[in-house]
Amino acid sequence: RPPAPPPPGAPTARILFLTDLHWDRGYRAGSAAACPDPLCCRGPAVPGAGGAGLWGSYGKCDLPLRTIAGLLEQLPAAAPLHAVYWTGDTPAHDVWRQSRGDQLGALRTLTELLRRRLAPLPVFPAVGNHEATPVNAFPPPYVRGNQSAAWLYDAMAQAWGGWLPPAALRTLRAGGFYTAQVWPGLRVVALNMNFCSQANFWLLINATDPAGQLHWLGGVLAAAERDGEKVHIIGHIPPGHCLRSWSWNYYRIVNRWD
């Protein structure tokens, strides 16, 4: 039977949802906000009123760090918060020039900023498609050596170690996904949705369940049902935007426990 809704007056909680912060370390206020390049608001100042704003600009621009810091500084005072879901895409869109060092620098900078501004809130991150370089390239866990994603997952486990329990860090290192208890009765599952992405060329090898993540998800949901837990599933890419074979299996699993 479907779960009954909570009665009137039942306790409530606020969960902050952050995604696609896309910090551009090259953002320059006053630079061209409209340009022929894939990413604007960079470079020298331009005359007139068409320059990038101090806090950001609409169009093909990402965010300066001051905007993200200002947002995080204001949030705790705006409303009582109890947890944070952060679903990735930390680096900017200058994908043609990014290195592994650039990606890890963005990961560590934003992680530390969230930790400073939102402590002591628990934060539950998920992996976005822009975390990797080349962008969207997430090899399955059976790919080893320099072509593997271990450089990224190991850094995430190290950066997020204060937020996640040891069991979650183990699956994060293995495949970029995990589960953790938010509080008694509520569990979060953070999926690595790059294993369903149409833009991940590694899925030409196996698009059905390349990391065994869906099989693992079924086990997590079965255990949550047994333990009387509710589950939030978070991830960067909506399941409806995934490869059909993956989405079909995902919805079969979710509908079983919906």
C-alpha positions, 0 to 999 in steps of 0.5 A: 500500500502507498504510504499515508501522508503525515497528519496535520501538524507533523514535524517538518524539515527544510533541505537546501538543494544546490546544483550547477554552481559552475564557478568561473575563476576567470570571471571578470566584472565589466568584461563582455557579457555577450561574445561569440565564444562558448563562455563569456564574462571573461577578459578585458573590460568593455566600454558602455553598458554591456559589461558583466555585472559584479555578481553575474550576468545572464547569458553565456556566463558562469558565476564568480566566487563572490556570488556563491559565497554571498548566497551561502552566507545569507542562507542560514539566516533566511530559514532554518535548514536541516540538511543540504543536497548538492548535485554537482557541476562545480567547474565552469564551462571552459571545457576545452582548456580544463585539466584534472588539476583545474577540476580538483581545485574547483572541487576542493574550493567549493567543498571548503566554502560549503563547509565553512558557510553551512556548518554544522549542516550535513551535506550530501553531494552527488557527481555532476557531468562537468566534474570530469575532464574531458567533460562527460567522460566517466569510465565504468569501474572496471577501467583501470589505470590512467584512463579510470576515474579514480583520480576524481572519486578518490579526491571526492572521498577525501574532500567529503570525508567529514560529511559521509560515513565510511560505507558511503566513501567506499562506494563513492571511491568505487563508482561515484555513488553512495547511500547514507542516513540523513536522520533516523527514518530518512535515507539519501541515495546519491546516484552517479547519473553519468552512467546513464548519460547520452554524452558519456561515450564510455557507455558504448561499451555497456549502457545497461548498468555499467557500474552495477549501480542499478543492482546496488540501488535495488538492494538499498531500497529493499533494505530501506523497506525492511527498516521502515526508512523513506528514501530520497534519490538525488543525482545530477541528470534527470532519469528522463534524459538518460539512455533508454535502456538505463531509464527503463531499468531505473523506473522498473526499480523505482516503481517497485518501491514507489 
